Amino acid sequence: GAKGYNRSTVADVVRESGLSVGAIYTYFPSKEALFLQTCDHISGRGPAARVVD
């Protein structure tokens, strides 16, 4: 469900994604890092886009 950032937890992401907690934390050290990377991905502003800027 859509609870918003503040009310969502990494456990919610794990449950919705079907990934394990370990898999999430392998790539994202925190909920904030997961959120920021997701925003970058959606906006097309990932690491490759930053190099072009």
GIKAFEN-V674503 format. One line per field, one symbol per residue. ss: DSSP state (2 for helix, 1 for strand, 0 for the rest). burial: 1 if it has 16 or more other C-alpha atoms within 10 Angstrom, else 0. Layout:
# GIKAFEN-V674503
ss = ???
burial = ???
This chain:
# GIKAFEN-V674503
ss = 00000000022222222000222222200022222222222220002222220
burial = 00000000000010000000000100000010010010000000100000000
